[in-house]
Amino acid sequence: MTQELKTGTTTVGLVCKDGLVLAADMRMTAGDMIASKQAKKIHKVNDEIAVTWAGSVSDLQLLTKLLRAELKLKSIQSKKKVTIKEAANLLGGLLYSSIRQMSMIPGIAHFVMAGIDQQGLHLYDLYPDGSVTEVEDYTSSGSGSVFAYGVLESDYKKDLTVEKGVELATKAVKSALERDINSGGGIYVVAVTEKGIQEKVLKKVKTQLE
């Protein structure tokens, strides 16, 4: 795992009529070397929230651990479940504080958060500068996002089911795998619905780069 400033990855988040879909490639790079071909870039925060990772692994790991701890503490103190909006704003605050600390190695971490609460389903884009944006349709992060956006712009529809959303998210990530040298390996997919968080690892995707 690298401590360097890297955003080599492709993640996608989609809003569907019956849930949310997150997808990401599984390649981890350390400079010009492929450090792992089976890296997990989508992580459960709790039973209602999952996040995608893009950026420096050390920052992503620490911020995710801090988020889990802060959400658990806040839930205990308030004696109620934290809303997805509260969780997104909390993570945004952690990102803001992290990137503005003086360091020889600048931290960088880009999250896409998907979650469900009593108010419904929510998708948030949390940029490394700490900005928090609720997404109404789709978003993408990482070095391969420019290629993924091309597919999303063309094929996304408001009335997508989760099943079709998984197909579209997979297609979008695969398009990045074809062109972005820092994205590769298999594709990891998570669906967030009223039934909870469902995870699926797709088999290694063959691309023109391999």
Beta strands, then each sheet from edge to edge (+ up, - down):
strand 1: 11-16
strand 2: 19-25
strand 3: 28-30
strand 4: 33-36
strand 5: 42-44
strand 6: 49-55
strand 7: 109-117
strand 8: 120-126
strand 9: 132-134
strand 10: 138-141
strand 11: 187-193
strand 12: 196-202
sheet 1: 10+ 1- 2+ 11- 12+
sheet 2: 3+ 4-
sheet 3: 5+ 6- 7+ 8- 9+
end
